[in-house]
Amino acid sequence: MRIGDVAHQAGVSPRALRYYEEQGLLTSERTVAGQRVYPVSAVERVRLIQQFFTAGLASRTILQMLPCVETGTASPEVFEVLEAERTRISAAMADLAAARDALDRMIEIAHHPTPEHCPALREPAWVPYDPAAAAEPVSATSGGGATHTGAKAAAGRN
């Protein structure tokens, strides 16, 4: 079978098939013209490789698993590798769940801000009334008004 036929029947791209070959997961022969030719069994093998990828396994781990599939027997080491992969995926899922929970808290705070989380909602610090500061004109360059001193700031408080 040609690369396009295998790709179409297996539901992958020809580029994926070339990658599988580079990783040692799939083999092909070459025609005189240099085109790849696969056995009919390549379609089933590619589907199996896809199942391994869907399970979260890396290509190097899949390479360890394929002989077990071909022989129908698995060594204790293979089961250890699979269990380690499952543990790794479970840890990643726990990390993602924690990140999601933290994001949920941030969304809740954004919807319902409180002074605890939003400095803009906090009461301004009380500054004693200074008649001299109230009489000073505020200019754009002086940065005045930032301390909430003067009559206008005092009148604005409840």
JODARA-V435829 format. One record per residue. N is the residue number from 1. PHI is phi in whole degrees, -180 to 180 (999 if undefined). PSI is psi as a letter, one per 20 degrees, with the letter a starting at -180 (* if undefined). OMEGA is omega in whole degrees, -180 to 180 (NA if undefined). Layout:
N:PHI:PSI:OMEGA, N:PHI:PSI:OMEGA
//
This chain:
1:999:q:178, 2:-81:r:-175, 3:-58:g:180, 4:-65:h:179, 5:-68:g:179, 6:-63:g:-179, 7:-59:g:-179, 8:-63:g:-178, 9:-68:h:-179, 10:-88:i:179, 11:78:k:178, 12:-129:r:178, 13:-90:q:174, 14:-59:h:178, 15:-62:h:178, 16:-61:g:179, 17:-63:g:178, 18:-64:h:177, 19:-63:g:179, 20:-59:h:177, 21:-65:g:179, 22:-58:h:-178, 23:-84:i:180, 24:83:j:-178, 25:-86:i:-175, 26:-145:q:177, 27:-126:q:176, 28:-142:r:172, 29:-109:r:-179, 30:-117:q:174, 31:-78:r:177, 32:-59:h:180, 33:-80:i:177, 34:90:j:179, 35:-82:q:179, 36:-74:p:175, 37:-132:p:-177, 38:-114:q:173, 39:-73:r:179, 40:-58:h:-180, 41:-65:i:-179, 42:-64:h:-180, 43:-61:g:179, 44:-64:h:-180, 45:-65:g:179, 46:-64:g:177, 47:-62:h:177, 48:-65:g:178, 49:-59:g:178, 50:-61:h:178, 51:-63:g:177, 52:-63:g:178, 53:-63:g:178, 54:-61:h:178, 55:-76:i:176, 56:90:j:-178, 57:-83:q:176, 58:-82:q:-178, 59:-60:h:180, 60:-67:h:177, 61:-73:h:178, 62:-60:g:179, 63:-59:h:177, 64:-71:h:-175, 65:-81:h:-174, 66:-58:g:178, 67:-60:h:178, 68:-65:h:179, 69:-67:g:-178, 70:-67:h:-178, 71:-93:i:-179, 72:81:j:178, 73:-132:q:179, 74:-125:q:179, 75:-85:r:176, 76:-58:h:179, 77:-63:h:179, 78:-64:g:178, 79:-65:h:177, 80:-64:g:178, 81:-62:g:-179, 82:-65:g:178, 83:-65:h:178, 84:-64:g:178, 85:-64:g:179, 86:-64:g:178, 87:-63:g:179, 88:-62:g:-179, 89:-66:g:179, 90:-62:g:178, 91:-65:g:178, 92:-64:h:178, 93:-65:g:178, 94:-64:g:178, 95:-63:g:178, 96:-65:h:178, 97:-64:g:178, 98:-65:g:178, 99:-64:g:178, 100:-63:g:179, 101:-63:g:177, 102:-64:g:178, 103:-66:h:176, 104:-59:g:178, 105:-64:g:179, 106:-65:h:178, 107:-64:g:179, 108:-62:g:179, 109:-64:g:180, 110:-65:h:179, 111:-75:h:-176, 112:-133:m:-177, 113:-67:q:177, 114:-127:r:178, 115:-58:h:179, 116:-60:h:-175, 117:-104:i:-174, 118:-126:o:-178, 119:-56:h:-178, 120:-65:h:-179, 121:-91:i:-178, 122:-77:q:175, 123:-62:p:177, 124:-67:q:179, 125:-63:p:-179, 126:-73:p:178, 127:-120:p:-178, 128:-61:q:179, 129:-64:p:179, 130:-122:o:-177, 131:-59:h:180, 132:-68:h:180, 133:-70:h:179, 134:-68:h:-179, 135:-82:i:-178, 136:-74:p:175, 137:-72:q:179, 138:-95:p:178, 139:-113:r:-179, 140:-66:h:-177, 141:-92:i:-176, 142:-81:i:-178, 143:75:j:-178, 144:-62:q:178, 145:90:i:-177, 146:-76:h:-178, 147:-96:i:-180, 148:60:k:176, 149:-93:r:176, 150:98:r:-174, 151:-66:h:-178, 152:-64:g:-180, 153:-68:g:-180, 154:-66:h:180, 155:-69:h:-178, 156:-78:i:-180, 157:-88:q:177, 158:-91:*:NA
//
